[in-house]
């Protein structure tokens, strides 16, 4: 399994990470994680999902930038719902 590893974030400016969730109907969830800047001429609109409910066990897997990342069952369910 090719595990996902976070790249260092640019700490020189107001940056944060965004997850682009690709549409799909199969059980595989595919995403892209990228760095965005808070103040930019190329600002991207986004929706935020915050969660802290349920078990912390990483029992499901998603694909980010072609690599595998373990996530909780509740996050996996939320991403399945949101991608449609």
Buried (B, 14 or more C-beta within 10 A) or exposed (E): EEEBEEEEEEEEEEBEEBEEBEEEEEEEBBBEBEEBBEEEEEEEEEEEEEEEEEEEEEEBBBBBBEEEBBBBEBBBEBBBEEBE
